[in-house]
Amino acid sequence: MDARNQVWRSFRVQVSFVILVALSWSSIGLAQVPPQTATAFDKDRRFVQNVKDLTPLRGEADDHDEYDAYNELVLHANKFTVSDLHDAARLDVSYGDLFAKSRADYRFELIQFSGRLKRLKKIEPNNYLKENGVTELYEAWIFPANGTDPLCWILTEKPAGIEPREEYNPSYPVKGSGYFFKLFEYQSKEPSEKTKGNFLTRRAPLMVSKSLTVGPAGDNDGGGPWREVFLPVLLTSMCLFTFFVFGVTWYFRRGDRRSIRILESKKANPFQQGGNEIPD
């Protein structure tokens, strides 16, 4: 019996050792999972493939597949911190790429953009998102650097340090890392020249993220450099030029007066003796 117990104890020790080694390797493997893999969205689901560009954002009654894809993407983005998303986001995708015919290649990809935040609005999440813990959403409009057309962002958290506003003036510099959902159409505030009473339909990439990183507000049109550098230099130059013109004018006028006096002193006086007499 003792020999049997010893064999059994030895077997259990060996099994425990194998289990510990296996757990150690698995924990190491989990620790080495790259952030891109951890934050990647699963694209291999049927409803994900049915998202359509160049349409408004559609609800459950309009397109159930797109509605499901949108909800799943919002819940997926909400699982991570802003820092996690920044670390894993792609930096090789431009704003123009999301308008190109190849934009489908970037659908549900995590992409980073920087720009100016012009508007932030609190919107109501749908019932499915509420039931799954998303109690509020925000709609942000960001203009990329040197761009005139915005990106629309759906956020599950309000950016820190600012409150929703129809328009920020000056606007805030922001950095966002979000998932590209679709190129959607929306009604702008620009009146249509063709159809009176209606507004122009515009297109914008729709991004989904947790939140934005916001910097201090500044001049959006470069007014700071103009006021702080160029304008003082211009005014100083104008003042110096004005003093120069006055100085030159005074110098030459002073010389003219002196020359006139010299010429006048050399003229003959008609009333002096021997001068020309007045005829009878």
Backbone bond lengths (Angstrom), bond angles and torsions (degrees), N, CA, C in turn:
res aa  C-N    CA-C-N  psi(-1)  N-CA   C-N-CA  omega(-1)  CA-C   N-CA-C  phi
1 M - - - 1.463 - - 1.512 110.53 -
2 D 1.347 116.17 -41.45 1.465 118.48 -179.92 1.517 110.75 -60.99
3 A 1.342 115.96 -42.07 1.465 118.74 179.99 1.522 110.84 -63.20
4 R 1.365 115.04 -39.02 1.448 118.47 178.78 1.525 111.66 -65.21
5 N 1.322 116.50 -42.56 1.474 120.89 179.19 1.531 111.19 -62.22
6 Q 1.336 115.13 -39.98 1.461 118.39 179.20 1.526 111.28 -63.85
7 V 1.328 115.68 -41.90 1.476 119.03 178.35 1.525 110.72 -63.13
8 W 1.353 113.40 -42.12 1.481 117.67 -179.56 1.516 111.81 -64.86
9 R 1.344 116.30 -42.42 1.465 119.89 178.44 1.525 110.31 -63.80
10 S 1.331 116.58 -41.07 1.457 120.51 179.00 1.524 110.78 -63.16
11 F 1.328 115.95 -39.28 1.455 120.08 179.46 1.528 111.02 -64.94
12 R 1.354 115.42 -42.43 1.464 119.00 -179.88 1.516 111.60 -65.06
13 V 1.333 115.91 -37.85 1.467 119.49 178.18 1.518 110.19 -62.91
14 Q 1.332 115.69 -43.34 1.456 119.64 -179.33 1.537 111.10 -64.50
15 V 1.328 115.68 -42.85 1.463 119.48 178.76 1.528 110.92 -63.18
16 S 1.324 117.82 -42.86 1.466 121.96 178.48 1.519 110.65 -61.33
17 F 1.344 115.18 -40.51 1.459 119.22 -179.97 1.534 110.83 -63.80
18 V 1.327 115.98 -42.89 1.468 120.52 178.92 1.527 110.50 -62.20
19 I 1.347 116.11 -42.83 1.463 119.98 179.77 1.522 111.00 -62.92
20 L 1.330 117.52 -43.37 1.457 121.42 179.24 1.526 111.36 -62.20
21 V 1.335 115.83 -42.23 1.470 119.23 178.54 1.522 110.60 -63.07
22 A 1.332 115.80 -43.07 1.463 119.73 -179.86 1.523 111.59 -62.50
23 L 1.351 115.97 -43.06 1.462 119.72 178.22 1.517 111.55 -64.07
24 S 1.321 116.55 -38.38 1.458 120.69 179.64 1.521 110.97 -63.56
25 W 1.331 115.70 -45.88 1.460 118.91 179.60 1.520 111.42 -64.90
26 S 1.314 117.25 -38.35 1.467 119.60 179.79 1.523 111.30 -66.52
27 S 1.357 116.11 -38.83 1.470 118.79 178.48 1.514 111.04 -67.19
28 I 1.330 116.75 -37.18 1.460 120.16 176.78 1.526 110.06 -64.41
29 G 1.325 115.49 -41.74 1.456 119.25 179.34 1.518 112.11 -63.12
30 L 1.335 117.04 -41.00 1.465 120.37 177.32 1.510 111.39 -65.05
31 A 1.340 116.61 -38.32 1.461 119.84 -179.62 1.511 111.45 -67.08
32 Q 1.349 116.90 -26.43 1.444 120.25 -177.54 1.528 113.00 -93.32
33 V 1.328 119.27 6.08 1.458 121.61 177.50 1.521 108.43 -65.87
34 P 1.322 119.21 121.48 1.463 121.03 -178.13 1.514 110.76 -64.88
35 P 1.346 118.11 149.79 1.465 120.20 -178.77 1.516 112.84 -60.32
36 Q 1.349 118.09 -30.16 1.458 119.98 178.35 1.518 111.31 -62.37
37 T 1.356 116.33 -36.76 1.462 119.99 178.81 1.521 111.18 -72.18
38 A 1.317 116.32 -39.51 1.463 120.38 -177.88 1.526 111.85 -66.07
39 T 1.329 116.90 -35.68 1.463 120.13 -176.57 1.528 113.09 -95.59
40 A 1.324 117.90 -2.81 1.470 120.61 -176.74 1.525 110.46 -65.17
41 F 1.325 115.16 139.84 1.467 121.55 178.48 1.528 109.30 -93.15
42 D 1.320 116.13 136.31 1.464 121.56 -178.35 1.531 109.89 -72.86
43 K 1.334 115.74 112.16 1.461 120.67 -177.83 1.522 113.10 -93.16
44 D 1.317 117.48 -4.62 1.472 120.80 -171.50 1.520 112.93 -90.30
45 R 1.307 116.26 38.41 1.463 119.54 176.66 1.521 109.01 -117.08
46 R 1.306 117.44 147.59 1.459 121.63 -171.14 1.525 112.19 -58.17
47 F 1.327 117.01 -48.28 1.456 118.83 -174.09 1.529 112.30 -66.28
48 V 1.335 116.59 -24.02 1.458 120.40 179.65 1.523 110.69 -66.34
49 Q 1.327 116.90 -32.28 1.457 120.97 -176.28 1.525 112.96 -76.78
50 N 1.324 117.85 -8.72 1.461 120.63 -174.16 1.520 113.95 -102.55
51 V 1.328 117.87 13.85 1.465 121.05 175.74 1.523 108.47 -72.11
52 K 1.331 117.50 131.92 1.460 122.18 -175.30 1.525 110.66 -114.00
53 D 1.341 115.83 132.69 1.459 122.13 175.84 1.524 111.13 -78.50
54 L 1.355 113.63 169.39 1.469 122.65 173.52 1.521 112.61 58.49
55 T 1.320 115.33 35.07 1.460 122.86 173.49 1.519 107.70 -137.39
56 P 1.330 118.52 159.54 1.468 119.43 172.98 1.527 110.28 -64.08
57 L 1.314 116.67 165.13 1.464 120.78 174.22 1.523 108.07 -67.10
58 R 1.339 116.54 121.53 1.455 120.50 -171.25 1.523 111.55 -101.75
59 G 1.336 114.80 145.60 1.446 121.84 -178.72 1.513 112.39 -93.49
60 E 1.319 115.21 -170.84 1.471 121.34 -175.88 1.522 111.97 -62.41
61 A 1.317 116.06 -38.99 1.462 119.18 -178.10 1.523 112.07 -72.40
62 D 1.323 117.73 -25.90 1.468 121.16 -177.32 1.532 112.10 -85.80
63 D 1.327 116.43 -44.04 1.463 120.33 -176.38 1.529 107.78 -157.37
64 H 1.311 116.37 102.11 1.457 120.63 -174.42 1.521 111.83 -64.99
65 D 1.336 117.41 -36.15 1.465 119.98 -179.40 1.528 111.32 -65.33
66 E 1.328 116.94 -46.21 1.466 119.40 179.28 1.528 110.84 -66.27
67 Y 1.310 116.59 -36.65 1.465 121.33 176.74 1.528 110.47 -59.88
68 D 1.332 117.53 -44.60 1.463 121.32 178.42 1.530 111.51 -65.82
69 A 1.333 116.18 -42.53 1.466 120.01 -179.63 1.523 110.85 -62.49
70 Y 1.316 116.90 -42.64 1.466 121.60 178.55 1.528 110.75 -61.44
71 N 1.323 116.81 -47.19 1.465 120.41 -179.11 1.529 111.79 -62.25
72 E 1.332 116.12 -44.43 1.460 119.65 179.86 1.528 111.66 -62.99
73 L 1.329 116.73 -37.64 1.465 120.23 -179.83 1.525 111.25 -69.38
74 V 1.322 117.06 -40.16 1.478 120.36 177.85 1.529 110.22 -63.16
75 L 1.322 117.13 -44.60 1.466 120.47 179.58 1.527 111.04 -66.03
76 H 1.318 116.75 -35.82 1.463 120.19 178.73 1.530 110.79 -66.60
77 A 1.315 118.03 -46.52 1.469 121.09 179.83 1.518 111.46 -63.45
78 N 1.325 116.53 -32.94 1.463 120.54 -177.17 1.531 112.81 -70.38
79 K 1.342 117.86 -14.61 1.474 120.80 -177.87 1.523 112.81 -75.57
80 F 1.340 118.03 -17.14 1.461 121.13 -171.73 1.518 111.20 -111.68
81 T 1.327 115.26 160.89 1.455 119.96 173.59 1.525 109.24 -83.12
82 V 1.314 115.22 164.26 1.466 119.65 177.29 1.525 110.32 -61.11
83 S 1.329 115.98 -39.09 1.464 120.72 179.33 1.534 111.11 -63.61
84 D 1.338 116.78 -41.20 1.469 120.59 177.72 1.530 110.71 -58.75
85 L 1.315 116.04 -43.66 1.464 120.48 -178.07 1.527 111.36 -67.90
86 H 1.340 116.55 -40.65 1.467 119.67 177.65 1.535 110.66 -60.87
87 D 1.327 116.12 -43.08 1.469 120.27 -176.52 1.526 112.29 -64.45
88 A 1.319 116.67 -31.58 1.466 120.22 -173.71 1.527 113.81 -99.68
89 A 1.327 117.36 -7.76 1.467 120.38 -172.50 1.524 112.97 -71.70
90 R 1.309 115.60 149.90 1.461 121.99 175.74 1.529 109.68 -78.52
91 L 1.327 115.78 142.09 1.459 122.13 179.13 1.525 112.00 -112.83
92 D 1.327 116.61 2.01 1.465 120.80 -173.63 1.521 113.20 -102.08
93 V 1.326 117.83 14.43 1.460 121.62 -179.96 1.524 108.43 -113.19
94 S 1.318 117.23 127.52 1.454 121.71 -178.50 1.529 110.75 -95.43
95 Y 1.319 114.26 167.60 1.462 120.41 177.38 1.530 110.53 -60.55
96 G 1.345 116.20 -41.06 1.455 120.16 -179.68 1.520 113.51 -65.66
97 D 1.332 117.21 -27.38 1.472 120.17 179.37 1.526 111.55 -61.60
98 L 1.319 117.29 -29.17 1.460 120.35 -177.70 1.523 112.34 -80.62
99 F 1.342 116.55 -5.93 1.468 121.29 173.53 1.532 111.71 -102.39
100 A 1.318 116.59 -16.45 1.465 120.74 -176.07 1.529 110.79 -72.53
101 K 1.330 115.38 165.92 1.466 120.63 179.50 1.524 111.34 -63.50
102 S 1.315 117.06 -24.96 1.468 121.10 -178.84 1.529 112.91 -85.15
103 R 1.329 117.60 12.07 1.469 120.41 -175.52 1.528 112.59 -61.76
104 A 1.332 117.24 -25.35 1.466 119.81 179.40 1.521 111.80 -61.65
105 D 1.324 117.09 -23.45 1.465 120.55 178.06 1.524 111.81 -66.94
106 Y 1.334 116.35 -21.31 1.462 120.33 -176.68 1.533 112.56 -103.68
107 R 1.325 116.74 3.04 1.467 118.93 -178.74 1.523 110.70 -63.17
108 F 1.336 115.14 130.88 1.462 124.90 -178.74 1.542 112.80 69.42
109 E 1.339 117.03 10.13 1.465 120.34 173.50 1.531 109.49 -81.23
110 L 1.328 115.65 146.91 1.463 121.79 178.41 1.525 107.97 -88.02
111 I 1.344 116.40 115.09 1.460 122.39 -171.61 1.526 109.16 -128.37
112 Q 1.322 115.69 144.25 1.465 121.04 179.95 1.526 110.79 -107.19
113 F 1.351 115.71 135.84 1.457 122.83 176.16 1.525 109.05 -135.12
114 S 1.333 114.92 152.67 1.460 121.94 172.07 1.519 108.42 -122.32
115 G 1.330 116.52 152.71 1.456 119.69 -179.81 1.511 111.01 179.38
116 R 1.346 115.24 -156.28 1.463 122.26 -178.58 1.521 108.84 -117.40
117 L 1.328 115.71 126.92 1.462 121.44 178.44 1.524 109.09 -82.48
118 K 1.334 115.75 116.50 1.467 120.39 -178.64 1.516 112.91 -101.51
119 R 1.338 117.64 -27.39 1.466 119.45 -175.43 1.520 109.36 -150.94
120 L 1.346 115.19 143.24 1.468 121.38 175.73 1.523 107.78 -140.45
121 K 1.335 114.99 126.15 1.459 120.40 -175.27 1.522 109.79 -133.18
122 K 1.326 116.72 135.40 1.448 121.00 175.39 1.523 109.07 -82.24
123 I 1.342 116.41 130.61 1.461 120.77 -178.90 1.521 109.71 -125.40
124 E 1.306 115.67 163.72 1.472 121.46 -175.92 1.531 110.22 -90.50
125 P 1.330 118.16 124.71 1.470 119.42 175.04 1.531 111.00 -72.03
126 N 1.325 116.26 156.29 1.462 118.63 178.34 1.537 110.49 -75.13
127 N 1.305 115.96 172.15 1.469 120.85 -174.11 1.524 112.44 -62.48
128 Y 1.341 116.67 -37.16 1.464 119.27 -178.75 1.522 110.60 -63.24
129 L 1.324 117.24 -43.13 1.471 120.26 179.45 1.529 110.88 -66.12
130 K 1.326 116.52 -39.72 1.472 119.70 178.06 1.524 110.83 -61.15
131 E 1.317 116.02 -43.15 1.459 119.96 -179.57 1.529 112.35 -64.57
132 N 1.339 116.45 -20.93 1.460 120.83 -178.76 1.530 112.75 -108.13
133 G 1.327 116.51 22.51 1.461 121.09 169.11 1.507 116.86 96.17
134 V 1.328 119.56 -2.02 1.470 121.13 177.41 1.526 107.65 -94.45
135 T 1.310 116.20 102.16 1.463 120.95 -172.99 1.521 113.66 -94.08
136 E 1.338 117.42 -13.23 1.460 120.04 179.13 1.528 109.60 -151.77
137 L 1.316 115.08 151.28 1.458 121.77 177.13 1.525 108.90 -133.83
138 Y 1.316 115.32 156.60 1.464 121.08 177.51 1.520 108.94 -131.08
139 E 1.328 114.18 142.09 1.460 121.30 177.34 1.525 108.03 -110.11
140 A 1.311 116.61 117.90 1.469 122.21 -177.74 1.524 109.61 -115.69
141 W 1.340 115.70 140.60 1.457 121.43 177.31 1.521 108.42 -116.06
142 I 1.333 115.39 120.53 1.462 122.02 -173.69 1.522 109.30 -122.60
143 F 1.329 115.74 130.07 1.453 121.16 175.68 1.519 108.85 -99.46
144 P 1.333 117.68 123.60 1.469 119.68 179.12 1.520 110.52 -68.18
145 A 1.333 116.00 162.72 1.460 121.05 179.52 1.523 109.87 -58.01
146 N 1.333 115.49 132.19 1.470 122.35 178.77 1.526 112.54 60.13
147 G 1.328 116.52 25.19 1.459 120.01 179.31 1.519 111.19 -117.49
148 T 1.333 116.31 151.10 1.464 121.29 179.40 1.522 112.30 -108.26
149 D 1.332 117.35 -10.42 1.467 121.55 179.08 1.525 109.27 -110.55
150 P 1.335 117.78 137.58 1.465 120.77 -172.49 1.514 114.08 -91.04
151 L 1.327 114.89 170.38 1.456 123.67 165.12 1.526 107.03 -108.95
152 C 1.324 116.02 142.68 1.459 121.03 176.64 1.529 108.57 -103.01
153 W 1.330 116.19 129.33 1.468 121.43 -178.11 1.518 109.41 -117.68
154 I 1.328 115.86 134.71 1.462 122.65 170.97 1.526 107.14 -101.97
155 L 1.333 116.48 120.80 1.465 122.25 -174.96 1.522 109.72 -118.03
156 T 1.323 116.11 143.21 1.471 120.05 176.83 1.522 112.11 -92.92
157 E 1.333 117.12 -7.82 1.470 121.37 176.14 1.515 109.59 -138.18
158 K 1.331 115.65 145.55 1.466 120.76 176.46 1.523 109.51 -70.89
159 P 1.334 118.01 134.36 1.467 119.42 176.32 1.526 111.10 -58.57
160 A 1.313 115.81 140.16 1.467 120.92 -176.21 1.522 110.79 -66.91
161 G 1.345 115.31 138.02 1.459 120.82 171.17 1.510 115.74 91.23
162 I 1.322 119.49 -4.41 1.465 120.42 179.68 1.527 109.51 -133.94
163 E 1.328 114.75 160.27 1.450 121.65 177.16 1.526 109.36 -115.80
164 P 1.336 117.50 153.05 1.469 119.61 179.18 1.522 111.87 -56.44
165 R 1.307 116.03 140.88 1.460 121.72 -179.74 1.520 109.03 -153.51
166 E 1.326 115.59 147.60 1.462 120.59 -179.78 1.517 111.38 -64.93
167 E 1.325 116.54 -36.01 1.464 119.83 177.24 1.519 109.20 -155.91
168 Y 1.323 116.43 131.41 1.460 121.92 175.88 1.526 108.38 -95.36
169 N 1.334 115.22 126.85 1.450 119.65 178.18 1.534 108.98 -141.21
170 P 1.331 118.28 103.43 1.462 126.66 6.74 1.531 111.32 -75.78
171 S 1.314 114.50 160.63 1.459 120.14 -179.32 1.526 110.49 -79.34
172 Y 1.336 115.39 165.70 1.465 121.41 -178.56 1.537 110.71 -99.95
173 P 1.329 117.47 134.96 1.470 118.45 170.93 1.524 109.19 -73.19
174 V 1.331 117.23 133.28 1.461 121.01 -176.88 1.525 110.05 -136.70
175 K 1.320 114.47 158.60 1.466 122.39 171.64 1.514 107.03 -128.05
176 G 1.327 115.56 131.01 1.452 120.05 -179.31 1.512 111.42 -132.12
177 S 1.325 116.35 141.15 1.462 122.81 174.13 1.523 107.02 -123.12
178 G 1.319 115.51 111.48 1.453 119.01 -174.99 1.514 112.21 -144.44
179 Y 1.330 115.02 172.59 1.456 122.70 -178.13 1.533 109.29 -93.78
180 F 1.329 115.82 128.77 1.462 120.34 177.60 1.530 108.76 -74.91
181 F 1.337 115.35 122.13 1.468 120.03 -178.31 1.531 111.49 -97.85
182 K 1.333 116.97 -52.92 1.456 119.55 -179.41 1.528 109.41 -168.45
183 L 1.323 115.98 164.62 1.461 122.35 169.29 1.519 105.83 -93.62
184 F 1.320 116.66 106.00 1.459 119.33 -171.52 1.527 110.90 -110.08
185 E 1.319 115.05 163.70 1.458 122.06 178.90 1.519 109.79 -104.66
186 Y 1.341 115.38 145.01 1.465 120.42 179.43 1.524 109.22 -146.54
187 Q 1.318 115.84 159.08 1.456 121.59 178.00 1.525 109.06 -86.33
188 S 1.335 115.80 119.87 1.456 120.26 178.25 1.535 109.71 -83.71
189 K 1.319 116.09 -179.55 1.464 121.49 176.96 1.526 111.67 -96.35
190 E 1.328 116.67 7.10 1.463 120.85 179.30 1.523 109.56 -86.04
191 P 1.329 117.48 126.39 1.471 119.30 -179.93 1.520 111.55 -67.78
192 S 1.305 115.69 145.16 1.451 121.59 179.77 1.525 109.76 -83.56
193 E 1.348 115.65 132.21 1.465 120.05 178.21 1.522 111.32 -76.37
194 K 1.326 117.06 -27.95 1.457 120.48 -177.55 1.521 111.88 -79.61
195 T 1.337 115.84 -42.17 1.464 120.04 -176.94 1.528 109.11 -119.15
196 K 1.311 116.81 106.42 1.455 121.05 -177.89 1.525 110.19 -66.58
197 G 1.323 114.66 139.69 1.464 120.25 -179.39 1.500 113.68 90.23
198 N 1.329 118.08 -13.00 1.462 122.17 178.22 1.520 110.48 -105.68
199 F 1.322 115.25 170.88 1.456 120.99 -179.24 1.518 109.77 -119.47
200 L 1.326 114.93 157.88 1.454 120.40 -178.52 1.528 110.82 -69.66
201 T 1.320 115.19 142.90 1.461 121.09 173.98 1.523 108.91 -91.13
202 R 1.323 116.88 125.74 1.460 122.40 -179.51 1.528 109.98 -115.00
203 R 1.340 114.86 167.76 1.458 121.55 177.59 1.512 110.00 -122.26
204 A 1.319 116.19 144.94 1.463 120.78 178.64 1.522 109.16 -152.63
205 P 1.328 117.83 144.07 1.466 120.34 172.22 1.530 109.76 -66.24
206 L 1.317 116.11 135.06 1.456 121.70 177.73 1.528 108.59 -102.50
207 M 1.340 115.68 118.87 1.460 122.58 -177.91 1.525 109.28 -111.70
208 V 1.333 116.94 148.92 1.467 122.73 178.66 1.523 107.97 -123.66
209 S 1.341 116.43 129.32 1.464 120.01 -176.89 1.521 110.75 -152.62
210 K 1.334 114.53 176.08 1.465 120.60 176.94 1.528 109.54 -78.10
211 S 1.340 116.05 -52.68 1.460 120.62 179.96 1.519 108.51 -167.41
212 L 1.341 116.29 -169.41 1.457 123.10 -178.54 1.521 110.06 -123.73
213 T 1.326 116.01 153.52 1.459 121.95 170.47 1.520 107.47 -95.50
214 V 1.332 117.12 121.15 1.466 122.10 -172.19 1.521 110.49 -109.74
215 G 1.335 116.45 133.48 1.455 122.56 174.49 1.514 110.65 -98.84
216 P 1.338 118.57 178.29 1.470 121.31 179.49 1.518 111.05 -67.86
217 A 1.334 115.67 145.79 1.465 120.19 178.53 1.513 109.46 -66.17
218 G 1.316 116.04 148.03 1.465 120.72 179.39 1.500 109.89 -151.05
219 D 1.319 115.62 -173.76 1.456 120.84 179.07 1.515 109.62 -72.80
220 N 1.314 115.32 127.18 1.456 119.11 -179.28 1.520 112.60 -84.46
221 D 1.341 115.93 -21.46 1.459 119.03 -174.52 1.519 112.19 -109.85
222 G 1.308 117.98 16.23 1.459 118.89 179.04 1.506 113.52 77.29
223 G 1.333 118.50 19.13 1.459 120.69 -178.01 1.505 113.64 -64.17
224 G 1.347 116.53 -29.83 1.461 119.33 -179.55 1.509 112.92 -60.31
225 P 1.340 119.69 -55.24 1.467 120.57 177.74 1.518 112.76 -58.02
226 W 1.339 117.50 -36.81 1.467 120.43 179.12 1.518 110.55 -62.71
227 R 1.340 116.03 -48.26 1.465 118.92 -177.03 1.513 112.28 -73.71
228 E 1.320 116.95 -35.53 1.455 119.66 -171.80 1.520 113.86 -88.75
229 V 1.322 118.14 -23.02 1.462 120.23 -175.74 1.519 111.62 -121.55
230 F 1.326 116.77 -62.71 1.455 119.79 -170.56 1.524 112.46 -67.86
231 L 1.347 117.31 -45.19 1.460 120.51 -176.94 1.530 112.22 -62.50
232 P 1.354 120.69 -46.86 1.469 119.09 176.67 1.526 113.20 -60.10
233 V 1.334 116.74 -40.36 1.468 119.71 178.77 1.521 110.30 -63.71
234 L 1.340 116.52 -41.78 1.459 120.35 -179.85 1.523 111.26 -63.82
235 L 1.337 117.34 -46.19 1.460 120.81 -179.29 1.524 111.32 -64.33
236 T 1.335 116.53 -41.00 1.469 120.21 178.61 1.526 110.48 -63.09
237 S 1.317 116.66 -42.77 1.463 120.58 179.23 1.517 111.06 -63.49
238 M 1.331 116.83 -40.35 1.464 120.16 179.37 1.522 111.21 -65.38
239 C 1.332 116.16 -40.29 1.471 119.34 178.69 1.530 111.22 -64.37
240 L 1.318 116.70 -44.93 1.467 120.10 179.04 1.523 111.28 -62.56
241 F 1.340 116.22 -40.86 1.458 119.57 179.37 1.533 110.56 -64.88
242 T 1.347 116.21 -40.00 1.464 119.79 178.89 1.519 111.14 -62.77
243 F 1.342 117.04 -45.53 1.464 120.34 177.56 1.533 110.73 -61.33
244 F 1.316 116.21 -38.63 1.466 120.21 179.46 1.525 110.78 -63.03
245 V 1.345 116.69 -45.41 1.465 120.63 -179.68 1.525 110.68 -63.11
246 F 1.346 116.96 -44.58 1.468 120.19 178.41 1.524 110.99 -62.25
247 G 1.320 116.05 -41.38 1.467 119.85 179.76 1.513 112.38 -63.27
248 V 1.331 116.60 -46.24 1.471 119.94 179.30 1.523 110.66 -64.28
249 T 1.346 115.45 -42.36 1.470 119.20 179.69 1.531 110.96 -61.56
250 W 1.339 116.07 -45.44 1.476 120.11 179.32 1.521 111.19 -62.03
251 Y 1.348 116.71 -39.95 1.466 120.28 -177.97 1.525 111.01 -64.36
252 F 1.335 116.16 -46.48 1.461 118.43 -177.66 1.522 111.70 -71.99
253 R 1.322 117.75 -35.05 1.457 119.18 177.36 1.523 110.78 -67.12
254 R 1.333 116.29 -37.00 1.471 120.33 175.89 1.527 109.84 -62.15
255 G 1.357 116.51 -42.91 1.465 119.89 177.83 1.508 111.79 -65.04
256 D 1.351 117.45 -37.68 1.459 120.69 179.07 1.515 111.15 -63.88
257 R 1.320 118.00 -43.60 1.465 120.77 -179.86 1.532 111.24 -61.91
258 R 1.336 115.26 -40.88 1.464 119.46 179.29 1.528 110.95 -64.77
259 S 1.314 117.00 -42.24 1.464 121.02 178.93 1.512 110.91 -63.96
260 I 1.324 116.12 -39.86 1.472 119.88 178.99 1.514 110.20 -63.06
261 R 1.335 117.06 -42.07 1.471 119.50 179.93 1.526 110.79 -62.57
262 I 1.332 116.88 -41.78 1.472 120.28 -179.63 1.524 110.22 -63.25
263 L 1.331 117.53 -44.31 1.454 121.05 179.89 1.520 111.59 -65.10
264 E 1.321 115.90 -40.71 1.463 119.14 179.56 1.527 111.55 -64.47
265 S 1.346 115.64 -34.88 1.474 118.17 -178.94 1.522 112.31 -70.02
266 K 1.319 118.30 -22.05 1.464 121.44 -178.05 1.515 112.89 -93.23
267 K 1.291 118.91 -5.93 1.452 121.48 178.55 1.538 110.44 -74.24
268 A 1.317 116.91 144.82 1.488 121.46 177.45 1.517 109.84 -74.07
269 N 1.350 115.71 139.94 1.453 121.00 179.77 1.524 108.28 -90.69
270 P 1.307 119.50 118.10 1.464 121.33 -176.58 1.522 113.02 -66.97
271 F 1.322 118.92 -14.73 1.458 121.18 -179.04 1.517 112.43 -94.88
272 Q 1.356 116.64 -5.30 1.457 119.23 177.20 1.538 109.97 -74.97
273 Q 1.383 116.31 156.82 1.476 121.50 -178.64 1.523 108.74 -63.94
274 G 1.275 115.39 137.59 1.436 120.48 -179.67 1.500 113.18 88.38
275 G 1.295 113.35 -1.00 1.447 117.33 177.98 1.502 111.14 -81.85
276 N 1.241 118.81 -177.81 1.467 123.32 178.19 1.500 109.12 -64.79
277 E 1.326 117.68 134.42 1.449 122.26 179.38 1.526 110.72 -95.38
278 I 1.318 112.91 156.11 1.464 118.05 179.44 1.510 107.80 -79.49
279 P 1.289 120.64 124.49 1.458 121.76 -177.37 1.527 110.55 -69.63
280 D 1.359 113.01 153.69 1.470 118.17 177.56 1.508 109.88 -70.29
